[in-house]
Amino acid sequence: MTTVEFRTAEALADAERWTAHNYHPLPVVVAEAEGAWVTDVDGRRYLDFLAGYSALNFGHRHPGLIAAAHAQLDRVTLTSRAFVHDRFAEFCGALARLCGKDLVLPMNTGAEAVETAIKVARKWGYQVKGVPDGQAEIIVAADNFHGRTTTIVSFSTDPDARADFGPYTPGFVVVPYGDLDAVRAAITPNTVAVLMEPIQGEAGVLVPPAGFFAGLRELCTGSDVLLIADEIQSGLGRTGKTFAIEHEGVVPDMYVLGKALGGGIVPVSAVAADRAVLGVLKPGEHGSTFGGNPLACAVGAEVVTLLAGGEFQERSDRLGARLHSGLTALIGHGVVAVRGRGLWAGVDIDPALMTGRQACERLAERGVLVKDTHGSTIRLAPPLVVTEEEIDQALAHLADVLKSS
Ligand SMILES: *Cc1c(COP(=O)(O)O)cnc(C)c1O
């Protein structure tokens, strides 16, 4: 590492001193940001090729989103769900239409939306499918990432995420990702849902074999099992379509959304499903003090408007092709493999050269922010407002890092 400047060093030391060490951040202290760029406390500029794990799909401080937030701050910001507010139906209706579903249930964080999907699937299983009380099973994939709550880490296969956090919530069956036969074999009369990411982000941007989700759709329909797509990271334009599962021409029974839904301003998550599924919830059975608050709805409604235009999906598709061809050209020059779709890539660096963490540190020194996942894999997910020149710049820096190792 080169020596960091005074303000950066001081801010890093303060953060170490006052916070739990549940993250291992890169030594960058951000002070300002706009579009695809962030500026640190010492005035250095970086291209943000992580985009808040896709929470910043529209870039930092998108003008339309900031305007929507400012306008709402001047009117009303929180009511709780004890009352209705005048932005609620607007957001939920717009999101329902974007998803092609009857109903939306807004929450705040991704993990809460996943928990909501689990609760709804279980209740649907008992009340609609007729599963005996307490016997509901949900099939999930190995190497999944769905969040950090005690129930969700109960079905994680990552020891770091799971170990020492038991006792674990029962009712989950883990199968290999992308293995249709394994799902088929795991289905029992008590199976209420299959919960999976259309592309596994934390696992290293793993794209399942072609036809996997189409097969899963058929299998779920035939077995009276709900297909739940966790599109928290893969959805909302990231892969070149509104939802990553669209690449397989598949419509799930429930979408789980988060991250970019809050426009990089506030935490906004939601599940979307038809009345036959989400309609099982009655007053008092589920909720959230902050879920669907006026500020969240104002920003979320603007996010839906941005996506309804299709421009961001088109950018992701077109610029993603450029990103992927640039990365593929590095195979054999320090890169072992490239995966992903649209403006989303998992890049396996030759482990003989450096770890993923080292690659991230060296890219940060050159002014490009990315994040490692596991081992020697790094993840690139620039905001969808990124330009061709900025992509070429980041690719050139990555090539340099690999060459100079
Ligand atoms: C980030 C993420 C979550 C959890 O979202 P939080 O807002 O961090 O709780 C769940 N599922 C997927 C696929 C994610 O990427």
The ligand as a Gaussian input file, in Angstrom:
#p B3LYP/6-31G(d) Opt

LIG

0 1
 C      -27.903000      -7.594000      -0.513000
 C      -28.766000      -8.788000      -0.713000
 C      -29.704000      -9.179000       0.258000
 C      -29.827000      -8.490000       1.603000
 O      -30.142000      -7.137000       1.494000
 P      -29.859000      -6.168000       2.752000
 O      -30.489000      -4.873000       2.334000
 O      -28.382000      -6.076000       2.929000
 O      -30.536000      -6.790000       3.920000
 C      -30.509000     -10.263000      -0.025000
 N      -30.408000     -10.933000      -1.187000
 C      -29.513000     -10.587000      -2.135000
 C      -29.454000     -11.358000      -3.409000
 C      -28.645000      -9.527000      -1.918000
 O      -27.733000      -9.204000      -2.836000

